[in-house]
Amino acid sequence: QVQLVESGGGSVQVGGSLRLSCVKSGDVARRYYWAWFRQAPGKEREGVAQIDSDGTVTYTDSVKGRFTISKDNAKMTLDLQMNSLKPEDAGTYYCAQCLNSVVGGSSECFGSWGQGTQVTVSS
């Protein structure tokens, strides 16, 4: 059973930085996309960054150049470094393991959707 636990959220001012972390226990498949999702109040959840089993990263356009996704296979962690934060970056962030690409697409994903970590960006 895959378990994912997010941490690192908080409240920052516009232009600030946060680093999110997700620790896993288990893998949904031998190869998958490990992704960060964001859900703002009243909006659908969207994939903002992903890294596949080969290490290829993909970002949604709105975070390119500001967010960096990385994983540490030994520590079984997935991080998201978020710089130059904007109010539109606010929301609940979740990590999930997905069978297909989710940035700009959709896939069956396995994540702890009921938890996540909250990011607030104030001006």
Salt bridges, closest charged atoms under 4 A:
ASP27 OD1 - LYS24 NZ 2.56
GLU46 OE2 - ARG38 NH2 2.91
ASP54 OD2 - ARG31 NH2 2.74
ASP61 OD1 - LYS64 NZ 2.96
ASP79 OD2 - ARG19 NH2 3.19
ASP89 OD1 - ARG38 NH1 3.03
ASP89 OD2 - ARG66 NH1 2.67
